[in-house]
Amino acid sequence: MLVFIHINKTAGSTVRYMLRSTYGVRHCDVEPWHGARDDPPFSRADLHRLRRLYPDLASVAGHRITGYVDLSEAGADVAYFTILRDPLKLCASRFQYHVDHRQKKHLVFEDWIRQEWLRNAQTQRIAGTQRADDAIRVIEERAMFVGLTERFDESMILLRALRATDLDISYSPVNVARRGSIAASLLGDPRSRQLLADANQADLALYEYVSSDLYPGLAREYGAGLDDAVLDYRTRSRKSFNRRNLTLSRMKRHGLYRPTLWLYRRRRTRPAVEKLLDRRRAPAADNQV
């Protein structure tokens, strides 16, 4: 089972569409059962409940999936993967997103960048701390595949070859920023660029490890012909996403999973949901992926 740790502004939305397009009703974009934006993150118990609704689960993805919460004992072989992006570009892009899409036109960058929750965001998502060594340890312990936004096409080829041979990596970019002028201005100004660097020291160290050590190792594991595979991938006529699978995945999520979450989060209806999920349990279901 593929577990995608979706870090904001890393082309993760495109990856999630790939998963839905490939696996249809066997994929789920998940949230913690207790609440979409509340701690703790998506857990082993959450996955255990989810598998009552998705007994043939092939992949999960979400912003609340982390590297430091181990999901591997939920009755499935788990293959973790994520995509990292140059930390300064990512942080600048997040600021532009808050200005453009959160309607915060008067947001002051110097105030925004001091908020603890956005510092070293990639390290925090993987490790739960702001220590690059912790994130590297988690990546190695989980045998996590880590691709790079800046080498997205190549990363997808490596992902399919090394972790998910049945993954359909045909795509059209999803959720692409309509403009990048604010981010470009931050990156081009020495003072704001330094503030970005100061806020992402752990992410810079993590990115250096992945781009200089881990990722080249994945390319070596692939072997000869990677450059030709990338060229073919970029030049051949790409088909669109599997619209039928996208629709079926969305229908199941919004017709079954989300309503069940809503009932589970209500104090009065949670016991009935728990009882229903327990009834859905079958001896063979826990071993299906």
N, C-alpha and C positions, 0 to 999 in steps of 0.2 A: 504494500500500500504506500502510495506517494504522499508525503506530508510537506506541503509548501508553506514555508515561513515567508509571508508577504510583507516586505518592508516598504514603506511608503516611498513613492517616486523613484522606483527602480525598474519600471516596465512590468511590474507584477500583475497589473490588470490584464495585460496581454497574455501572460502565463496562465492566469485563471481561466480566461476564455479558451485557451488550448486544452486545459484539463476538462472543462465542461464539454467542449466540442468532441473530445476523444471518448470520454467515459459516460456522458449523458447522466442517467439517473444513478450511476455508480459514483458520481462525484458530489461533494457537498461543500459549499462555502460556509464555514462554521463560525459560531460564537460560543463563549462559555454559557452553560445553561443557566447560570444564576443571573447573568446580565451582560449585554453586549459591550459595555464600556467600563465595567467595574472589575477591580482585581478580585480574585486571582485570574490568570489567563486560562485558556482552554486546557483542560486536564485529561488525565487518563480516565477518570470517571465520566467526564463529558463524552469522550470517544466511546466508552463502553455503552452509554445510553444511546448515542447516535447509531451504533451498530444494531440496535433493536429496530430502528427505522430503515436502515440501509444495510441489510445483511450481506450484500455483495459489494461493499464499499471498496473502491479502487483508489480514490484520492480525496484528500481534504486540503483546504486552503483557507487562509484568513489572517487578518491583521493581529488577532489575539492568539495565534499559534506562536510559540516561542521555541528556541532551541534548548533552553534549560529545563523545560518540563518534559520528562520522559514519557512518551506515549507507547513505547514498544511492548509493554506487558498487557496490552488490551486485547490480546488474542490474535495479533497479526504481525507479520514481518513488516517493519517500517523502514522506508527509505526517505530520509530528510533531504530537502534541498532548498536553496534560497538564491537570491540574486543580490549582489552588492553593487554599489555605485560609488564613484569618486566622492568622498565625503563632503568636500567643499561645494561641488555641483549639486549634490543631493540637498544639502542644507539650504543653499540659495534657492533651489527650486521649491522647497517646502515653504519658504517665506513668500515667494511669489504666489504659491497656491493659496496661502492664507489671505493675501491681499485680493487676489482675483476671484476666488470662489467662496471664501467665507465673508465676503463683503466688508473687509476691514481696511478700507481705503486709507485710513489715517494711522495705520499701524507703524510704529517707529522701530526700525530694525535694531537699533542699539538696545532698546528695552526687550524686544522679542528674543534676541539671541542669548540673553542672560537666564532664560527660563530653564530649569534643570531637566524637565521632561524631554526637551528636544536635543540636549547635548549628547553626543556619541550615540545617536539613535540606533545605528546598526549593531553596535556592540551591546547595547541594552536589550535589543530584541533577541539576540542570540544567547547572551550570557546572563541577563538579569542584573548585570552590574555595569560599571563604566571602566572595566579593566580589560584591555585587549587580550591579556594572557588567559583570562577566564573564557573569553569567546573562542580563542584558538583551541583551548582544551575541550570545550563542548563540541566544536567542529570535528576534532580528531576522535573524540569518544563516540560520536554519533556516525562517524564515517560520512559526514554531510557533504553532499555535492554543493559547491558554491560557484555559480556563474557570475559574469560581469555584465552590467548594463552596456558598458562601452564596447563589449564584444558579444552582443546579444545573439546574433545569428550563430556564431561559432559555439556559444554556450548551449544553445538549444540542440545543436547537432551532437555535442558531447553528452548532454543529458539523455537524449534518446539512445545513444550508442552504449552508454555506461550504466544507466540506471533504469530506463523505461523504454524498452525496445518497441512497445506497442503504442507509444505516444505519437499522435499526429501533430507535427510541429508546423504545419501550414498556418499562416496567420496574416491578419491585417492589424496594424497597430491600434491599440485601444487606449482611450483616456490620455491622449497626447496633448500637452499644453499648447494652447493656441498662440501664445507668444512667450518670449523668454527675455524680454528687455530688462525687467527688474533684476532677475537672476544674473544676467550678463553684466549689469551695472555694478552689482555687489562684488562679482568676481573680478571685475576690472579695476576696482578702486583698492589701492593698497591697504587702507585703513580697515575697510569692511572685510576684505579678504583675510586680514590678520585676525579679526574677530571670529570669522568662520573657522579659521585654523585653531584658534585658542579653544573654541567650543567643541572641537572634534579631534583632540589629540589621540584618544583611544581608537576612534574610527580610522584615523590615518594609519596608525600602526597595524590595525587589523587588515585594512585594505592593502597595505604593503605586503603583509604575509600572504594574503590570498593571491594577489596579482604576480608576486615574484616567486612564490614557492608552491602553493597548493594548485593553482590553476595550470601552470606549466606542467605539473605532474599529471593532471587530467589529460592534457593534450598528448603527453608521452604515452599514457595508457591507451589512448585511441590509436596511436600509431601513424603510419604513413598515410598520406592521402587526405589529411584534414583540410589543407588549403583548397584542394580541388573540390572537396565536399562542400565547403563554404561557398565557393564560386558557383557551383551548380545550384546550390540552395537559393542563392540570390538572383540567378539569371533565369532559372526555369520558370515556367508559368505556374504561379501558385493558385491553388484552388482556395476558395473561401472557407470559413469555419463551417462545420457541420451544423446547419441551422436546426435540423430536427433534434439533434442531441442538445443543443443550447436551449431549445424550447422545453424539451422534456426535463432537463436539469432544473430549469427555472420553475416549471410547474410543480415538481416534487418538492423543491425547497419552499416555495410559497404556499403550496397546498397542503403539505404535511409537516415539514420540519418547523417552519416558523410558527404555525398555529400551535404545535405541540410545545415549543419553547414558551410561547405566551401563556399557555395554561400552566406550564410547570413553574413559571415565575410568580404566579398568583397563589397566595397562601391557601386559599379555599379549595383550589383545584389541584394543587400539587399531589396530594395523596392519591387521587384518582389516576393521574398521569403515571405516577410511579407504579401503581398497581397494573395499569395497562401495559407499561413497558416490561414489567416482570412477566406478564402473561405471554408477551410476544417472544420471550426467550425460548430458544430451542437448542438442544445439545449440539447440533451441527452448526448453528449460526455463528457461534463464537470463533469458529475456525475458518470462516469464509472471509475472503478478501476480494 
